Amino acid sequence: MQRYFRQLFGFFITSFKALWRTPSGWLFGFLFPVIFVIIFGFISNEAKPQIKVGFVYDDSAIYAPIKSSFEASSIYVVTEKEESSTLNDDLANGNLDAFIQIKSKSEVLLVTNANRPENVSAIKQTLDKISSEITLARLDVQNKAFVVQTSELNSRQTRYIDFVLPGILGYSIMTSAIFGVAYSFLTLRKDNVLKRFFAGPSKVSAFILGESVSRSIFILLQNILLLVVAATMFGYWPRNGLGGFLEIGVVVFLGLLAFLGFGYVVAGLAKSDEVVSPVANLIVFPQFILAGTFFTVSSLPNWLQVVTKFMPLYHFNEAIRAISIDGARLLDSQVITPIGILLVWTVVVYALASKFFRIR
C-alpha cells in the first residue's frame, strides 16, 4: 500500500508540473474565460432585457382583458401564478419587474421592483391605457374601469454577468477537462512515455488517479482565479456570500468529475490528432452553444429545449445560477436535482471510459 501511494504521489507531482508549464492549459482554462468575463462584464451594464410582468390568477371579469393586453405587446414577458407569494419571491430575487393582482372588480394592485423605474413606468402607462380603453368601451367615462394601487419592493439586482459567469465556469472546466485529458494521453502514447511508465511494476489505477487529482486541482485553481477576477472587476458576489462561493466550488468539483470522464472516453476512442479534435468537439460544441452558456434556454424552440436538458453542462449551469442568483442552498431541490443528474452522467461516462480507455 505504501508503494502504491508513493507511485500515486509521484504521478501526481509529475502531471501537475507538466500542467503548470503547458501554455494551452492556461490559454483555454484561464485566459479565454477571463476574456469572456471581461467582455460580458462590460456589456452587461448596457443589456436591455424585456419587461417581465407576473399575474396572480383571478377569475374576475377584469382579469382576462388586462392580462391579454400585456400578452399582446411584444415588450412584455408574462408569467402567471396561483399564489402571490411565489411572484413576490421572484420579484425579490430580481426575476420580475412587477406583478399584478386583482383586489376587487375596480381595484388592481401593482407591486413593482424599485430598482427598475424605467420598466415600471412602462407598466404603469400600459395599465392606464387599458383602464381608459375599458372605460370607453363601457361608455361610462365618469367611472374609471379600475384604479391602480402601487406598492414597491427593493429587489436584488441581477446583471448579465451574474447570469453568464456560471456558463463561463462550465465552459472552462469542460474544455480543460475534455481536451486536456484527450491530448495529454495521446501525446504520452505517441512519445512512448506510457510504455516507459509501465515497464516497471507501476499500477494503472495509481497513474490515472494521480493524473486526475493533479488535473482537478489545477482546473479548480484556475476557476478560483476566474471568480476572483469577476468579484474584483465587476462585483460578482453570490447571494449567500462566502457560503455561496463554497457551494459553487462543490458544484464545480462535481462538474469537473463528470467532464474528466468525458475526457477519458475521448482519449479511449481517439488514437490520433485527426480524431481527437472532431470527437471532442462533438461533445463540447453543442453544449457550449445550447446549454445556456450565454443566453437562456427558454429562448430556444421547445423541441431543442428538450434536447438541451439532457446535456450535463445545462444542469451544471442551472445549479450554479440557483446558488448565485436565487440564493438556493446545496440541499434545495433547484440545486440537488441538477447535481443528481450530473452524478448520473458521471457514472455513465466512467462506465464508458472503462470500456474504451486503455493505457497502452
C-alpha positions as CSV (number, residue, x, y, z in Angstrom):
1,M,0.0,0.0,0.0
2,Q,2.8,2.4,0.9
3,R,4.4,1.7,-2.5
4,Y,1.1,2.3,-4.3
5,F,0.7,5.8,-2.6
6,R,4.3,6.6,-3.5
7,Q,3.6,5.9,-7.1
8,L,0.3,7.8,-7.0
9,F,2.1,10.9,-5.5
10,G,4.9,10.6,-8.0
11,F,2.4,10.6,-10.9
12,F,0.5,13.5,-9.3
13,I,3.6,15.7,-9.0
14,T,4.8,14.9,-12.5
15,S,1.4,15.6,-14.0
16,F,0.9,18.8,-12.0
17,K,4.3,20.2,-13.1
18,A,3.6,19.4,-16.7
19,L,0.1,21.1,-16.5
20,W,1.7,24.2,-14.9
21,R,4.2,24.5,-17.7
22,T,1.7,23.9,-20.5
23,P,0.6,27.2,-22.3
24,S,-2.5,25.6,-23.8
25,G,-3.8,24.7,-20.3
26,W,-3.6,28.3,-19.2
27,L,-4.9,29.6,-22.6
28,F,-8.2,27.5,-22.7
29,G,-8.7,27.0,-19.0
30,F,-8.0,30.5,-17.7
31,L,-7.1,33.2,-20.3
32,F,-10.1,32.7,-22.6
33,P,-12.6,32.5,-19.8
34,V,-11.2,35.7,-18.2
35,I,-11.5,37.5,-21.6
36,F,-15.2,36.3,-21.7
37,V,-15.8,37.6,-18.2
38,I,-14.3,41.0,-19.0
39,I,-16.2,41.3,-22.3
40,F,-19.6,40.3,-20.9
41,G,-19.0,42.2,-17.6
42,F,-18.7,45.4,-19.6
43,I,-21.6,44.8,-21.9
44,S,-23.9,43.7,-19.0
45,N,-24.5,47.2,-18.0
46,E,-25.9,48.0,-21.4
47,A,-28.2,45.0,-21.7
48,K,-31.9,45.9,-22.0
49,P,-34.0,42.8,-21.3
50,Q,-37.7,42.5,-22.0
51,I,-40.0,43.8,-19.3
52,K,-41.1,40.8,-17.1
53,V,-44.6,41.0,-15.6
54,G,-46.3,38.5,-13.3
55,F,-50.0,37.9,-12.8
56,V,-51.8,36.4,-9.8
57,Y,-54.5,34.2,-11.4
58,D,-58.0,35.5,-10.8
59,D,-61.4,34.5,-12.3
60,S,-62.9,38.0,-12.2
61,A,-64.2,39.7,-15.4
62,I,-61.5,42.3,-15.4
63,Y,-58.5,39.9,-15.2
64,A,-58.6,38.5,-18.7
65,P,-58.6,41.7,-20.7
66,I,-55.7,43.1,-18.6
67,K,-53.6,40.0,-19.0
68,S,-54.4,39.6,-22.7
69,S,-53.4,43.2,-23.3
70,F,-50.0,42.7,-21.8
71,E,-49.5,39.4,-23.7
72,A,-50.3,41.1,-26.9
73,S,-47.4,43.5,-26.5
74,S,-44.0,42.2,-27.7
75,I,-42.1,44.1,-25.0
76,Y,-43.6,42.1,-22.1
77,V,-42.8,38.6,-20.9
78,V,-45.9,37.5,-18.9
79,T,-46.0,34.8,-16.3
80,E,-49.0,33.6,-14.3
81,K,-49.0,32.0,-10.8
82,E,-51.7,30.8,-8.4
83,E,-50.1,32.4,-5.4
84,S,-48.9,36.0,-4.9
85,S,-46.2,34.7,-2.5
86,T,-44.4,32.9,-5.4
87,L,-44.4,36.1,-7.5
88,N,-43.3,38.1,-4.5
89,D,-40.2,35.8,-4.2
90,D,-39.5,36.2,-7.9
91,L,-39.7,40.0,-7.6
92,A,-37.4,39.9,-4.5
93,N,-34.9,37.9,-6.5
94,G,-34.9,40.3,-9.4
95,N,-36.6,37.9,-11.8
96,L,-39.6,40.2,-12.3
97,D,-40.1,43.9,-12.9
98,A,-43.6,43.9,-11.4
99,F,-46.6,41.7,-10.7
100,I,-50.3,42.5,-10.9
101,Q,-53.1,41.2,-8.6
102,I,-56.8,41.9,-8.8
103,K,-58.0,43.1,-5.4
104,S,-61.7,43.8,-6.4
105,K,-63.7,44.5,-9.6
106,S,-62.5,48.1,-9.6
107,E,-59.1,47.9,-7.9
108,V,-55.8,46.5,-9.2
109,L,-52.6,46.1,-7.0
110,L,-49.3,46.7,-8.8
111,V,-46.2,45.5,-6.8
112,T,-43.1,46.9,-8.5
113,N,-39.4,46.4,-8.5
114,A,-37.9,49.7,-7.1
115,N,-34.7,49.0,-8.9
116,R,-36.3,49.1,-12.4
117,P,-38.0,52.5,-12.6
118,E,-38.0,52.7,-16.4
119,N,-39.7,49.3,-16.8
120,V,-42.2,50.1,-14.0
121,S,-43.1,53.4,-15.7
122,A,-43.9,51.5,-18.9
123,I,-46.1,49.0,-17.0
124,K,-48.0,51.9,-15.3
125,Q,-48.6,53.5,-18.7
126,T,-49.9,50.3,-20.1
127,L,-52.3,49.8,-17.2
128,D,-53.6,53.4,-17.6
129,K,-54.1,52.8,-21.3
130,I,-56.0,49.5,-20.6
131,S,-58.2,51.2,-18.0
132,S,-59.0,54.0,-20.5
133,E,-59.9,51.6,-23.2
134,I,-62.2,49.5,-21.0
135,T,-63.8,52.7,-19.6
136,L,-64.5,54.0,-23.2
137,A,-65.9,50.6,-24.2
138,R,-68.4,50.7,-21.3
139,L,-69.5,54.2,-22.4
140,D,-69.2,55.3,-18.8
141,V,-66.5,58.0,-18.7
142,Q,-67.5,59.1,-15.3
143,N,-66.2,56.0,-13.6
144,K,-62.8,54.5,-14.4
145,A,-62.8,50.8,-15.1
146,F,-60.3,50.3,-12.3
147,V,-57.8,52.2,-10.2
148,V,-54.2,51.1,-9.6
149,Q,-52.7,50.8,-6.1
150,T,-48.9,50.7,-6.2
151,S,-46.5,49.0,-3.8
152,E,-42.7,49.0,-4.2
153,L,-40.2,46.3,-3.3
154,N,-36.4,46.7,-3.2
155,S,-35.2,43.6,-5.0
156,R,-31.8,42.1,-5.7
157,Q,-30.4,43.5,-9.0
158,T,-29.4,40.7,-11.4
159,R,-26.9,41.7,-14.0
160,Y,-25.9,39.8,-17.1
161,I,-22.5,39.0,-15.5
162,D,-24.4,37.1,-12.8
163,F,-26.1,35.1,-15.5
164,V,-23.2,34.4,-17.8
165,L,-20.4,33.7,-15.3
166,P,-21.7,30.2,-14.4
167,G,-21.7,29.4,-18.1
168,I,-18.2,30.6,-18.5
169,L,-17.1,28.4,-15.5
170,G,-18.8,25.5,-17.2
171,Y,-17.0,26.3,-20.5
172,S,-13.7,26.5,-18.6
173,I,-13.9,23.2,-16.9
174,M,-15.4,21.3,-19.8
175,T,-12.8,22.4,-22.4
176,S,-9.9,22.0,-19.9
177,A,-11.0,18.5,-18.8
178,I,-12.0,17.0,-22.1
179,F,-9.4,18.5,-24.4
180,G,-6.7,18.4,-21.7
181,V,-7.2,14.7,-20.9
182,A,-7.6,13.6,-24.6
183,Y,-4.5,15.4,-25.9
184,S,-2.4,14.6,-22.8
185,F,-2.8,10.9,-23.1
186,L,-2.5,11.0,-26.9
187,T,0.9,12.7,-26.5
188,L,2.0,10.3,-23.8
189,R,1.2,7.4,-26.1
190,K,2.9,8.9,-29.2
191,D,6.1,9.6,-27.2
192,N,6.1,6.2,-25.7
193,V,6.1,7.7,-22.2
194,L,3.3,5.3,-21.1
195,K,5.4,2.3,-22.1
196,R,8.3,3.6,-20.0
197,F,6.0,4.3,-17.1
198,F,4.7,0.7,-17.1
199,A,7.9,-1.1,-18.0
200,G,8.2,-1.4,-14.2
201,P,5.7,-2.6,-11.6
202,S,3.6,0.6,-11.8
203,K,-0.2,0.4,-11.1
204,V,-2.5,1.7,-13.8
205,S,-5.0,2.9,-11.2
206,A,-2.3,4.9,-9.4
207,F,-1.4,6.6,-12.7
208,I,-5.0,7.5,-13.6
209,L,-5.8,8.6,-10.1
210,G,-2.7,10.8,-9.8
211,E,-3.4,12.3,-13.2
212,S,-7.0,13.0,-12.3
213,V,-6.2,14.6,-8.9
214,S,-3.5,16.8,-10.4
215,R,-5.7,18.0,-13.3
216,S,-8.6,18.5,-10.9
217,I,-6.6,20.7,-8.5
218,F,-5.1,22.7,-11.5
219,I,-8.5,23.4,-13.0
220,L,-10.1,24.3,-9.7
221,L,-7.2,26.8,-9.1
222,Q,-8.0,28.3,-12.5
223,N,-11.6,28.7,-11.6
224,I,-10.9,30.2,-8.3
225,L,-8.8,32.8,-10.1
226,L,-11.6,33.4,-12.5
227,L,-14.1,34.0,-9.7
228,V,-11.6,36.4,-8.1
229,V,-11.4,38.4,-11.4
230,A,-15.2,38.5,-11.6
231,A,-15.6,39.6,-8.0
232,T,-12.8,42.2,-8.2
233,M,-13.6,43.8,-11.5
234,F,-17.4,43.5,-11.6
235,G,-18.5,43.0,-8.0
236,Y,-19.8,39.4,-8.7
237,W,-21.0,38.0,-5.4
238,P,-23.3,35.1,-4.7
239,R,-26.4,35.9,-2.8
240,N,-25.3,33.8,0.2
241,G,-21.9,35.5,0.3
242,L,-18.8,33.4,1.1
243,G,-21.0,30.3,1.8
244,G,-22.3,30.7,-1.8
245,F,-18.7,30.6,-3.1
246,L,-18.1,27.4,-1.2
247,E,-21.3,25.8,-2.6
248,I,-20.3,26.9,-6.1
249,G,-16.9,25.2,-5.5
250,V,-18.7,21.9,-4.7
251,V,-20.7,22.1,-7.9
252,V,-17.6,23.0,-9.9
253,F,-15.8,19.9,-8.4
254,L,-18.7,17.6,-9.3
255,G,-19.0,19.0,-12.8
256,L,-15.2,18.6,-13.2
257,L,-15.5,14.9,-12.3
258,A,-18.2,14.4,-15.0
259,F,-16.2,16.2,-17.7
260,L,-13.0,14.4,-16.8
261,G,-14.9,11.2,-17.5
262,F,-15.8,12.5,-21.0
263,G,-12.1,13.3,-21.5
264,Y,-11.2,9.7,-20.7
265,V,-13.9,8.5,-23.2
266,V,-12.4,10.7,-25.9
267,A,-8.9,9.6,-25.0
268,G,-10.0,6.0,-25.4
269,L,-11.8,6.5,-28.7
270,A,-9.2,8.8,-30.4
271,K,-6.0,7.2,-31.5
272,S,-4.6,10.2,-33.4
273,D,-4.6,14.0,-33.6
274,E,-7.0,13.9,-36.5
275,V,-9.6,12.0,-34.4
276,V,-9.3,13.9,-31.1
277,S,-10.5,17.2,-32.3
278,P,-13.7,16.1,-34.1
279,V,-14.7,13.7,-31.3
280,A,-14.0,16.2,-28.5
281,N,-15.8,19.0,-30.4
282,L,-18.8,16.7,-30.9
283,I,-19.2,16.7,-27.1
284,V,-18.1,20.2,-26.4
285,F,-19.5,22.4,-29.1
286,P,-23.3,21.6,-28.9
287,Q,-23.2,22.1,-25.1
288,F,-21.2,25.3,-25.4
289,I,-23.8,26.7,-27.8
290,L,-27.1,25.3,-26.5
291,A,-26.7,24.6,-22.8
292,G,-27.4,28.1,-21.6
293,T,-23.9,29.5,-21.5
294,F,-24.7,33.0,-22.9
295,F,-28.5,33.0,-23.2
296,T,-31.5,31.4,-21.6
297,V,-32.5,28.0,-22.8
298,S,-36.2,29.2,-22.8
299,S,-35.4,31.3,-25.9
300,L,-34.8,28.1,-27.9
301,P,-37.6,26.1,-29.7
302,N,-39.5,23.7,-27.5
303,W,-38.0,20.6,-29.1
304,L,-34.5,21.9,-28.8
305,Q,-35.1,22.7,-25.1
306,V,-35.9,19.0,-24.6
307,V,-32.6,18.1,-26.2
308,T,-30.7,20.7,-24.2
309,K,-32.0,19.3,-20.9
310,F,-30.1,16.1,-21.5
311,M,-26.8,17.9,-21.5
312,P,-24.6,17.9,-18.4
313,L,-23.4,21.4,-18.9
314,Y,-27.1,22.6,-18.8
315,H,-27.5,21.1,-15.3
316,F,-24.2,22.5,-14.2
317,N,-25.2,26.0,-15.2
318,E,-28.7,25.6,-13.6
319,A,-27.2,24.5,-10.2
320,I,-24.7,27.4,-10.0
321,R,-27.2,30.0,-11.1
322,A,-29.7,28.8,-8.5
323,I,-27.0,29.3,-5.8
324,S,-25.6,32.5,-7.2
325,I,-28.8,34.4,-8.3
326,D,-31.6,32.8,-6.3
327,G,-29.7,32.2,-3.1
328,A,-30.6,28.5,-3.1
329,R,-28.6,26.1,-0.9
330,L,-26.9,22.8,-1.9
331,L,-29.8,20.7,-0.5
332,D,-32.6,22.7,-2.1
333,S,-34.4,21.0,-4.9
334,Q,-33.4,23.5,-7.5
335,V,-29.7,22.6,-6.8
336,I,-29.8,19.0,-5.7
337,T,-31.8,17.9,-8.8
338,P,-29.3,19.1,-11.4
339,I,-26.4,17.8,-9.1
340,G,-28.1,14.4,-9.1
341,I,-28.3,14.4,-12.9
342,L,-24.6,15.4,-13.1
343,L,-23.8,12.5,-10.9
344,V,-25.8,10.1,-13.1
345,W,-23.8,11.5,-16.1
346,T,-20.6,10.9,-14.1
347,V,-21.4,7.2,-13.5
348,V,-22.4,6.8,-17.2
349,V,-19.2,8.3,-18.7
350,Y,-16.9,6.5,-16.3
351,A,-18.6,3.2,-17.2
352,L,-18.0,4.1,-20.9
353,A,-14.4,5.1,-20.1
354,S,-13.7,1.7,-18.5
355,K,-14.8,0.1,-21.8
356,F,-12.8,2.4,-24.2
357,F,-9.8,3.7,-22.3
358,R,-6.6,1.8,-22.4
359,I,-3.2,2.8,-21.1
360,R,-1.3,1.2,-24.0
